Amino acid sequence: MALSEAEQRLLDELEKSLMADDPSFVEKLSTKQASPVSTKRVAIAVTGVVCGLILLVVGMMTRWYISVGGFAVMLAAVTFLLATWSSPMKRPASGPGSAPRQPASATIMETLERRWRDRQEGNR
């Protein structure tokens, strides 16, 4: 269902006023932000590094192989954290029942139009 010229003009004016009033909101809607790192995963990694450091120090005072184990624990924790940061959050796969992916450069109008079409077609 296409919009009339008056409706299109009204939507364009709304978009421009929204951009002027709240640019941060527009940025959140129009761009895909980097995937946030899970707080739980960061806490696990930090705990691993601290435990590894404790094992490293204790191993220096007692047995050398405890220090090696502490270093391995720290290395694993840092690797876990870096893997968390570099891997994108899992998104649902595009399938016949899922909505098409939105390109990162889509404007607010394109996003709203796509959502409107999906509602009209019964794809929620």
Secondary structure, 3 states (H helix, E strand, C coil): CCCCHHHHHHHHHHHHHHHHHCHHHHHHHHCCCCCCCCHHHHHHHHHHHHHHHHHHHHHHHCCHHHHHHHHHHHHHHHHHHHHHHHCCCCCCCCCCCCCCCCCCCCCHHHHHHHHHHHHHHCCC
